[in-house]
Amino acid sequence: MTRIPYFKIITLIFINAFSILYLHAQDPKYPSTITVSKDGNANYKTIQEAVNSVRDLGEQEVKIYVKNGIYKEKLIIPSWKIKITIIGESAENTIITNDDYSGKANPTEKDAFGNAKFSTYTSFTVLIQGNDIHFENLTVINSSGRVGQAVALHVEGDRFIAKNCRFLGNQDTLYAAIENSRQYFRNCYIEGTTDFIFGKATVVFQNCTIKSLSDSYITAASTSAQQKFGFVFLNCKLIADTAVTKSYLGRPWRPYAKTAFLNCEIGKHILPDGWNAWKGDKMFPDKELTAFYAEYKNKGAGASTKTRLPWTKQLTDKEAKNYTLKNILGGPDRWNPLTN
C-alpha cells in the first residue's frame, strides 16, 4: 500500500477546508449586503424578512440598508441571527413602530404562563436576542400612548451598538434586559415618562439626549450584586417637556442598582434630591442601603450637589477615571464598541 507523507495529508486537509470555507463565504444565497424598501425596489419590503434571510449563526457581518419609510413591524432578531448591522437612510424618517403594551390582548398566542395578553417583556416593538447587532440611523417607536408599560426597544444580546438612533415611547421605553448583555448607545435620543431606561444590563450612553415627558423617573436599574457597572451616562444632555418640573435621575428597581452620570448637562426638571429610594417596595424595602448612585462634574440647573440624598455619591477624580469604555464594557473579550 502506498503511504502518503503526513505533511501532505495535512496540506490536503487544509486546502479542502479552505475551499469549503471560500465557497461558503461566496454563497449567493447569503449576501453580505441586503436592502429593504416599502416600495418594493429592494431585496425585501420588510425588515423582518431581511433579518430572516440572514444565515443562522453566520460568521460574516451582514449589513441591511433600509430606505426611508414607516415600517409597522414587531421586529424580532433571535439569538441565532448574529453580526447584523441595520442602517436606516435617515434617523428621522426610517421608522420602526408598533403599539403593543402590557395588558393588551394578544390575539395570536399565549405567553409562558398561559396569559393571552402582552406583558412588559413582550410589549416590545423591537426585540434583540442575537449578539453583535448594530443599529444606525433608525427610529424605534412604541406608539401605544400613555397606557402603562410599553417597550420600544428590548435588548438581550451581547455587544449591542446603537448610533444616531431615536427611541420613543412613554413608560419603559428602553429595556436593557439581562445581566450578561453589554450595550453602547452613542449620539442617540431617548424619551419617555416613567422608568424609561430600565433593566439589568451594563450600558453606556455617550453623547445622548434624554428627554423626560412627565414628572417621574428616568432610570430604574436592576443591576446584580456581581456587576461592577450598571447604567453609565457620559456627556449626555437631560431635557424635558416644558410642563415637566419634578423628575428624578433614577430609582432602584432592585437592591444593587448602579447608575452614574458623568460630565452631563442636567436640566432644571431634575429635583434637588436627584434620586429616589423607591420606598414602599415590600419585597426590597431598603434598597438605598445597597444601591450605588453616583455623579461627577455635571452641570446645569439640575446638577447642584448640595441637596443630593446622603446615600448617593459624588465621585472623586480618581474614581471617575475608572469610568472608561474599556473598564465598563471591555470584559474578557476586550470588546471596544468604537472599533466595531
LUMLO-459137 format. One record per residue (C-alpha): residue in three letters; x, y, z. Coordinates in Angstrom, 1 decimal, m for minus. Each point is the difference from the previous one (the first is absolute). Layout:
N
resn: ALA&east: X&north: Y&up: Z
...
END
This chain:
340
resn: MET&east: 0.0&north: 0.0&up: 0.0
resn: THR&east: 1.3&north: 3.4&up: m0.9
resn: ARG&east: 0.6&north: 2.3&up: 3.0
resn: ILE&east: m0.7&north: 3.7&up: m0.2
resn: PRO&east: 2.3&north: 2.1&up: 2.0
resn: TYR&east: m1.6&north: 1.6&up: 3.1
resn: PHE&east: 0.7&north: 3.6&up: m1.1
resn: LYS&east: m1.7&north: m0.7&up: m3.4
resn: ILE&east: m3.1&north: m1.2&up: 1.8
resn: ILE&east: m0.1&north: 3.1&up: 2.2
resn: THR&east: 0.4&north: 2.1&up: m3.1
resn: LEU&east: m2.8&north: m1.7&up: m1.9
resn: ILE&east: m2.3&north: 0.4&up: 3.0
resn: PHE&east: 0.9&north: 3.7&up: 0.3
resn: ILE&east: m0.6&north: 0.6&up: m3.7
resn: ASN&east: m3.4&north: m1.8&up: 0.0
resn: ALA&east: m1.1&north: 1.8&up: 3.2
resn: PHE&east: 1.0&north: 3.4&up: m1.5
resn: SER&east: m1.9&north: m0.8&up: m3.2
resn: ILE&east: m3.1&north: m0.8&up: 1.9
resn: LEU&east: 0.2&north: 3.1&up: 2.1
resn: TYR&east: 0.7&north: 2.1&up: m3.1
resn: LEU&east: m3.1&north: m1.4&up: m1.8
resn: HIS&east: m2.0&north: 0.4&up: 3.2
resn: ALA&east: 1.0&north: 3.7&up: 0.2
resn: GLN&east: m0.9&north: 0.6&up: m3.7
resn: ASP&east: m3.4&north: m1.7&up: 0.2
resn: PRO&east: m2.3&north: 2.3&up: m1.9
resn: LYS&east: m3.0&north: m1.1&up: 2.1
resn: TYR&east: 1.5&north: 1.8&up: 3.0
resn: PRO&east: 1.3&north: 3.4&up: m1.2
resn: SER&east: 1.9&north: 2.4&up: 2.3
resn: THR&east: m2.2&north: 2.9&up: m1.0
resn: ILE&east: m3.8&north: 0.1&up: 0.0
resn: THR&east: m2.4&north: 2.8&up: m0.9
resn: VAL&east: m3.5&north: 0.7&up: 1.3
resn: SER&east: m2.6&north: 2.4&up: m1.4
resn: LYS&east: m3.7&north: 0.3&up: 0.4
resn: ASP&east: m0.5&north: 0.8&up: m3.7
resn: GLY&east: 1.5&north: m3.4&up: m1.1
resn: ASN&east: 3.1&north: 1.4&up: m1.6
resn: ALA&east: 2.3&north: m2.0&up: 2.2
resn: ASN&east: 0.7&north: m3.6&up: 1.1
resn: TYR&east: m2.9&north: 0.1&up: 2.5
resn: LYS&east: m2.9&north: 2.1&up: 1.0
resn: THR&east: 0.3&north: m0.6&up: 3.8
resn: ILE&east: 2.9&north: 0.1&up: 2.4
resn: GLN&east: m1.2&north: m3.3&up: 1.5
resn: GLU&east: 0.3&north: m1.8&up: m3.3
resn: ALA&east: 3.5&north: 1.4&up: m0.5
resn: VAL&east: 1.0&north: m1.2&up: 3.5
resn: ASN&east: m1.5&north: m3.4&up: m0.6
resn: SER&east: 2.0&north: m0.4&up: m3.2
resn: VAL&east: 3.4&north: 0.3&up: 1.8
resn: ARG&east: 1.9&north: m3.3&up: 0.5
resn: ASP&east: m0.5&north: m1.4&up: 3.5
resn: LEU&east: 3.1&north: 0.5&up: 2.1
resn: GLY&east: 1.8&north: 1.3&up: m3.0
resn: GLU&east: 3.7&north: 1.0&up: 0.3
resn: GLN&east: m0.1&north: 3.0&up: m2.3
resn: GLU&east: m1.5&north: 3.4&up: 0.9
resn: VAL&east: m3.2&north: 0.8&up: m1.9
resn: LYS&east: m1.2&north: 3.5&up: m0.7
resn: ILE&east: m3.6&north: 0.7&up: m0.5
resn: TYR&east: m0.7&north: 3.4&up: m1.6
resn: VAL&east: m3.5&north: 1.3&up: 0.6
resn: LYS&east: m1.6&north: 2.8&up: m2.1
resn: ASN&east: m2.0&north: 2.7&up: 1.6
resn: GLY&east: m3.5&north: m1.0&up: 0.9
resn: ILE&east: m2.3&north: m1.0&up: 2.9
resn: TYR&east: 0.4&north: m3.7&up: 0.6
resn: LYS&east: m2.8&north: m1.3&up: 2.3
resn: GLU&east: 1.7&north: m3.1&up: 1.3
resn: LYS&east: 0.5&north: m1.9&up: 3.2
resn: LEU&east: 3.6&north: m0.7&up: m0.9
resn: ILE&east: 1.8&north: m3.0&up: 1.6
resn: ILE&east: 3.7&north: m0.8&up: m0.5
resn: PRO&east: 0.3&north: m3.4&up: 1.7
resn: SER&east: 3.2&north: m1.4&up: 1.6
resn: TRP&east: 1.0&north: m1.9&up: m3.1
resn: LYS&east: 0.1&north: 3.2&up: m2.1
resn: ILE&east: 3.4&north: 1.7&up: 0.8
resn: LYS&east: 2.4&north: 2.5&up: m1.4
resn: ILE&east: m2.7&north: 2.1&up: m1.7
resn: THR&east: 0.1&north: 3.8&up: m0.5
resn: ILE&east: m3.2&north: 1.7&up: m0.9
resn: ILE&east: 0.5&north: 3.5&up: m1.5
resn: GLY&east: m2.8&north: 2.4&up: m0.8
resn: GLU&east: 0.0&north: 2.6&up: m2.7
resn: SER&east: m0.6&north: 2.6&up: 2.6
resn: ALA&east: m0.7&north: m0.1&up: 3.8
resn: GLU&east: m3.1&north: 2.2&up: m0.3
resn: ASN&east: m1.7&north: m1.7&up: m2.9
resn: THR&east: 1.0&north: m3.7&up: 0.3
resn: ILE&east: m2.5&north: m1.1&up: 2.7
resn: ILE&east: m0.9&north: m3.3&up: 1.6
resn: THR&east: m3.2&north: 0.3&up: 1.9
resn: ASN&east: m2.5&north: m2.2&up: 1.9
resn: ASP&east: m2.7&north: 0.6&up: 2.7
resn: ASP&east: 0.0&north: m3.0&up: 2.4
resn: TYR&east: m0.1&north: 0.6&up: 3.7
resn: SER&east: m0.3&north: m1.9&up: 3.3
resn: GLY&east: m3.6&north: m1.2&up: 0.4
resn: LYS&east: m0.9&north: 0.2&up: m3.7
resn: ALA&east: m1.7&north: m3.1&up: m1.4
resn: ASN&east: 2.4&north: m2.1&up: m2.0
resn: PRO&east: m2.1&north: m1.6&up: m2.8
resn: THR&east: 2.6&north: m2.3&up: m1.3
resn: GLU&east: 1.6&north: m1.9&up: 3.0
resn: LYS&east: 0.2&north: m0.5&up: 3.7
resn: ASP&east: 3.1&north: 0.7&up: 2.1
resn: ALA&east: 1.9&north: m2.6&up: 2.0
resn: PHE&east: m2.5&north: 0.3&up: 2.8
resn: GLY&east: m3.0&north: m0.4&up: m2.2
resn: ASN&east: m1.0&north: 3.6&up: m0.1
resn: ALA&east: m1.6&north: 1.3&up: m3.2
resn: LYS&east: 1.2&north: 3.5&up: 0.7
resn: PHE&east: 3.2&north: 1.8&up: m0.6
resn: SER&east: 2.3&north: 0.7&up: 3.0
resn: THR&east: 2.7&north: 2.6&up: 0.4
resn: TYR&east: 2.5&north: m2.5&up: m1.3
resn: THR&east: m2.0&north: m0.9&up: m3.2
resn: SER&east: m1.3&north: 3.5&up: m0.7
resn: PHE&east: 3.2&north: 1.0&up: m2.0
resn: THR&east: 0.1&north: 1.5&up: m3.5
resn: VAL&east: 3.5&north: m1.4&up: m0.5
resn: LEU&east: 1.4&north: m3.0&up: 1.8
resn: ILE&east: 3.8&north: m0.8&up: m0.3
resn: GLN&east: 1.2&north: m3.3&up: 1.2
resn: GLY&east: 2.9&north: m0.6&up: m2.4
resn: ASN&east: 3.6&north: 1.2&up: 0.7
resn: ASP&east: 1.8&north: 2.7&up: m1.9
resn: ILE&east: m3.0&north: 1.8&up: m1.2
resn: HIS&east: 0.5&north: 3.6&up: m1.1
resn: PHE&east: m2.6&north: 2.7&up: m0.7
resn: GLU&east: 0.8&north: 3.2&up: m1.8
resn: ASN&east: m2.3&north: 2.9&up: m1.2
resn: LEU&east: m3.3&north: m1.6&up: 1.2
resn: THR&east: m3.0&north: 1.1&up: 2.0
resn: VAL&east: m1.7&north: m2.7&up: 2.2
resn: ILE&east: m3.4&north: 1.0&up: 1.4
resn: ASN&east: m2.6&north: m1.6&up: 2.3
resn: SER&east: m3.0&north: 2.0&up: m1.1
resn: SER&east: m2.5&north: m1.4&up: 2.5
resn: GLY&east: m0.1&north: 3.3&up: 2.0
resn: ARG&east: m0.3&north: 0.4&up: 3.8
resn: VAL&east: m1.5&north: m3.3&up: 0.8
resn: GLY&east: 2.6&north: m1.5&up: 2.4
resn: GLN&east: 3.0&north: m2.0&up: m0.8
resn: ALA&east: 0.8&north: 0.0&up: m3.7
resn: VAL&east: 3.5&north: m0.8&up: m1.2
resn: ALA&east: 1.5&north: 1.4&up: m3.2
resn: LEU&east: 3.4&north: m1.8&up: 0.1
resn: HIS&east: 0.7&north: m3.2&up: 1.9
resn: VAL&east: 3.6&north: m1.2&up: m0.1
resn: GLU&east: 1.3&north: m3.3&up: 1.3
resn: GLY&east: 2.9&north: m0.6&up: m2.4
resn: ASP&east: 3.6&north: 0.8&up: 0.8
resn: ARG&east: 2.1&north: 2.7&up: m1.6
resn: PHE&east: m2.9&north: 2.1&up: m1.3
resn: ILE&east: 0.7&north: 3.4&up: m1.5
resn: ALA&east: m2.4&north: 2.8&up: m0.9
resn: LYS&east: 1.3&north: 3.1&up: m1.8
resn: ASN&east: m2.0&north: 3.0&up: m1.0
resn: CYS&east: m3.3&north: m1.7&up: 0.9
resn: ARG&east: m3.2&north: 1.2&up: 1.6
resn: PHE&east: m2.0&north: m2.1&up: 2.5
resn: LEU&east: m3.5&north: 1.4&up: 0.7
resn: GLY&east: m2.6&north: m1.1&up: 2.5
resn: ASN&east: m1.5&north: 0.7&up: 3.4
resn: GLN&east: 0.4&north: m2.4&up: 2.9
resn: ASP&east: 2.9&north: m2.5&up: m0.4
resn: THR&east: 1.2&north: 1.2&up: m3.4
resn: LEU&east: 3.4&north: m1.7&up: 0.1
resn: TYR&east: 0.4&north: m3.4&up: 1.7
resn: ALA&east: 3.7&north: m0.9&up: 0.4
resn: ALA&east: m1.0&north: m3.4&up: 1.2
resn: ILE&east: 2.5&north: m2.5&up: 1.2
resn: GLU&east: 3.2&north: m0.2&up: 2.1
resn: ASN&east: 2.3&north: m1.4&up: m2.7
resn: SER&east: m0.9&north: 2.7&up: m2.5
resn: ARG&east: 2.3&north: 2.9&up: m0.8
resn: GLN&east: m1.4&north: 2.9&up: m1.9
resn: TYR&east: 1.2&north: 3.2&up: m1.5
resn: PHE&east: m2.1&north: 3.0&up: m1.1
resn: ARG&east: 1.7&north: 2.9&up: m1.7
resn: ASN&east: m1.6&north: 3.2&up: m1.2
resn: CYS&east: m3.4&north: m1.4&up: 0.6
resn: TYR&east: m3.3&north: 1.7&up: 1.1
resn: ILE&east: m2.1&north: m1.8&up: 2.6
resn: GLU&east: m3.3&north: 1.2&up: 1.4
resn: GLY&east: m2.7&north: m1.2&up: 2.4
resn: THR&east: m2.0&north: 0.5&up: 3.2
resn: THR&east: 0.7&north: m2.5&up: 2.8
resn: ASP&east: 3.0&north: m2.3&up: 0.4
resn: PHE&east: 0.6&north: 0.4&up: m3.7
resn: ILE&east: 3.5&north: m1.4&up: 0.2
resn: PHE&east: m0.1&north: m3.2&up: 2.1
resn: GLY&east: 1.5&north: m3.4&up: 0.4
resn: LYS&east: 3.0&north: m2.0&up: 1.1
resn: ALA&east: 2.5&north: 0.4&up: m2.9
resn: THR&east: 3.3&north: 1.9&up: 0.1
resn: VAL&east: m0.6&north: 3.0&up: m2.2
resn: VAL&east: 1.9&north: 3.2&up: m1.1
resn: PHE&east: m1.9&north: 2.9&up: m1.4
resn: GLN&east: 2.4&north: 2.5&up: m1.5
resn: ASN&east: m0.9&north: 3.4&up: m1.5
resn: CYS&east: m3.7&north: m0.9&up: 0.2
resn: THR&east: m3.0&north: 2.2&up: 0.6
resn: ILE&east: m2.4&north: m1.3&up: 2.6
resn: LYS&east: m3.4&north: 1.6&up: 0.1
resn: SER&east: m2.6&north: m0.3&up: 2.8
resn: LEU&east: m3.6&north: 0.3&up: m1.1
resn: SER&east: m1.5&north: 0.0&up: 3.5
resn: ASP&east: 0.8&north: 0.6&up: 3.7
resn: SER&east: 1.5&north: m3.4&up: 0.8
resn: TYR&east: 3.2&north: m2.1&up: m0.1
resn: ILE&east: 2.5&north: m0.3&up: m2.8
resn: THR&east: 1.8&north: m3.2&up: 0.9
resn: ALA&east: m1.0&north: m3.2&up: 1.9
resn: ALA&east: 3.1&north: m2.2&up: 0.1
resn: SER&east: m0.1&north: m3.6&up: 1.3
resn: THR&east: 3.7&north: m0.6&up: 0.0
resn: SER&east: 1.2&north: m3.2&up: 1.7
resn: ALA&east: 2.4&north: 0.1&up: 3.0
resn: GLN&east: 2.7&north: m1.6&up: m2.2
resn: GLN&east: 0.0&north: 2.7&up: m2.7
resn: LYS&east: 2.6&north: 2.8&up: 0.4
resn: PHE&east: m2.1&north: 2.4&up: m2.1
resn: GLY&east: m3.6&north: 0.5&up: m1.0
resn: PHE&east: m1.2&north: 3.0&up: m1.9
resn: VAL&east: 2.7&north: 2.6&up: m0.8
resn: PHE&east: m0.8&north: 3.4&up: m1.6
resn: LEU&east: 3.0&north: 1.8&up: m1.5
resn: ASN&east: m0.3&north: 3.5&up: m1.4
resn: CYS&east: m3.8&north: m0.2&up: m0.4
resn: LYS&east: m2.6&north: 2.7&up: 0.1
resn: LEU&east: m3.2&north: m0.4&up: 2.1
resn: ILE&east: m2.9&north: 2.1&up: m1.2
resn: ALA&east: m3.8&north: 0.0&up: 0.5
resn: ASP&east: m3.3&north: 1.2&up: m1.3
resn: THR&east: m0.8&north: 3.5&up: 1.3
resn: ALA&east: m2.7&north: m1.3&up: 2.4
resn: VAL&east: 2.5&north: m2.4&up: 1.7
resn: THR&east: 1.5&north: 1.3&up: 3.2
resn: LYS&east: 0.3&north: m2.9&up: 2.4
resn: SER&east: 2.2&north: m2.9&up: m1.4
resn: TYR&east: 2.6&north: m2.2&up: 1.6
resn: LEU&east: 3.1&north: m1.4&up: m1.5
resn: GLY&east: m1.0&north: m3.5&up: 1.1
resn: ARG&east: m1.4&north: m2.4&up: 2.5
resn: PRO&east: 1.2&north: m3.5&up: 0.8
resn: TRP&east: m2.1&north: m2.7&up: m1.5
resn: ARG&east: 2.2&north: m2.6&up: 1.9
resn: PRO&east: 2.2&north: 0.4&up: 3.0
resn: TYR&east: 3.4&north: 0.2&up: m1.8
resn: ALA&east: m1.0&north: 2.5&up: m2.6
resn: LYS&east: 2.9&north: 1.9&up: m1.4
resn: THR&east: m0.3&north: 3.3&up: m2.0
resn: ALA&east: 2.5&north: 2.8&up: m0.6
resn: PHE&east: m0.2&north: 3.3&up: m1.8
resn: LEU&east: 3.4&north: 1.5&up: m1.0
resn: ASN&east: 0.6&north: 3.4&up: m1.6
resn: CYS&east: m3.7&north: 0.3&up: m1.0
resn: GLU&east: m2.1&north: 3.0&up: m0.5
resn: ILE&east: m3.0&north: m0.3&up: 2.4
resn: GLY&east: m3.1&north: 2.1&up: m0.5
resn: LYS&east: m2.0&north: 1.8&up: 2.6
resn: HIS&east: m2.7&north: m2.7&up: m0.1
resn: ILE&east: 2.2&north: m2.2&up: 2.3
resn: LEU&east: m1.0&north: 0.4&up: 3.6
resn: PRO&east: 2.6&north: 1.1&up: 2.6
resn: ASP&east: 0.1&north: m3.5&up: 1.5
resn: GLY&east: 1.1&north: m1.4&up: m3.3
resn: TRP&east: m0.9&north: m3.5&up: 0.8
resn: ASN&east: m2.9&north: m2.0&up: 1.6
resn: ALA&east: 0.3&north: m3.1&up: 2.3
resn: TRP&east: m3.2&north: m1.7&up: m1.3
resn: LYS&east: m1.5&north: m0.3&up: 3.4
resn: GLY&east: m3.2&north: m2.1&up: 0.3
resn: ASP&east: 1.6&north: m3.0&up: m1.7
resn: LYS&east: m1.0&north: m2.8&up: 2.4
resn: MET&east: 2.3&north: m2.5&up: m1.7
resn: PHE&east: 3.1&north: 2.2&up: 0.3
resn: PRO&east: m0.8&north: 2.7&up: 2.6
resn: ASP&east: 3.5&north: 1.5&up: 0.6
resn: LYS&east: 1.6&north: 0.2&up: m3.4
resn: GLU&east: 1.8&north: 3.2&up: 0.8
resn: LEU&east: 2.4&north: m2.0&up: 2.3
resn: THR&east: 1.4&north: m1.9&up: m3.0
resn: ALA&east: m0.7&north: 2.0&up: m3.1
resn: PHE&east: 2.8&north: 2.0&up: m1.6
resn: TYR&east: m0.9&north: 3.4&up: m1.4
resn: ALA&east: 2.8&north: 2.3&up: m1.1
resn: GLU&east: 0.7&north: 3.3&up: m1.7
resn: TYR&east: 3.1&north: 1.8&up: m1.2
resn: LYS&east: 0.4&north: 3.5&up: m1.2
resn: ASN&east: m3.4&north: 0.4&up: m1.5
resn: LYS&east: m1.2&north: 3.5&up: m0.9
resn: GLY&east: m3.4&north: 1.7&up: m0.5
resn: ALA&east: m2.9&north: 1.2&up: 2.1
resn: GLY&east: m0.7&north: m3.5&up: 1.4
resn: ALA&east: 3.6&north: m1.0&up: 0.7
resn: SER&east: 0.6&north: 1.6&up: 3.5
resn: THR&east: 1.5&north: m2.5&up: 2.4
resn: LYS&east: m0.9&north: 2.0&up: 3.1
resn: THR&east: m3.3&north: m1.7&up: 0.6
resn: ARG&east: 0.6&north: m3.5&up: m1.4
resn: LEU&east: m1.2&north: m2.8&up: 2.3
resn: PRO&east: 2.7&north: m1.1&up: 2.5
resn: TRP&east: 0.2&north: m3.6&up: m1.2
resn: THR&east: 0.9&north: 1.1&up: m3.6
resn: LYS&east: 3.6&north: 0.7&up: m1.1
resn: GLN&east: 2.1&north: 2.7&up: m1.6
resn: LEU&east: 2.9&north: m1.7&up: m1.7
resn: THR&east: 3.6&north: 1.2&up: 0.6
resn: ASP&east: 2.3&north: 0.7&up: m2.9
resn: LYS&east: 1.7&north: m3.3&up: 0.7
resn: GLU&east: m3.3&north: m2.0&up: 0.0
resn: ALA&east: m1.2&north: 1.7&up: m3.1
resn: LYS&east: 3.0&north: m1.2&up: m1.9
resn: ASN&east: m1.3&north: m3.5&up: 0.3
resn: TYR&east: m3.0&north: 0.9&up: m2.2
resn: THR&east: 1.6&north: m0.8&up: m3.4
resn: LEU&east: m1.5&north: m2.1&up: m2.7
resn: LYS&east: 2.7&north: m2.6&up: 0.5
resn: ASN&east: m0.8&north: m0.4&up: 3.7
resn: ILE&east: m3.7&north: 0.1&up: m0.4
resn: LEU&east: m0.6&north: m2.1&up: m3.1
resn: GLY&east: 3.3&north: m1.7&up: m0.8
resn: GLY&east: m0.6&north: m3.3&up: 1.7
resn: PRO&east: 2.1&north: m3.2&up: m0.6
resn: ASP&east: m0.2&north: 0.5&up: m3.8
resn: ARG&east: 1.2&north: 3.6&up: 0.3
resn: TRP&east: m2.9&north: 1.4&up: m2.0
resn: ASN&east: 0.4&north: 3.6&up: m1.2
resn: PRO&east: m3.2&north: 1.4&up: m1.6
resn: LEU&east: 2.0&north: 2.8&up: m1.6
resn: THR&east: 1.9&north: m2.5&up: m2.2
resn: ASN&east: m3.2&north: m1.8&up: m1.2
END
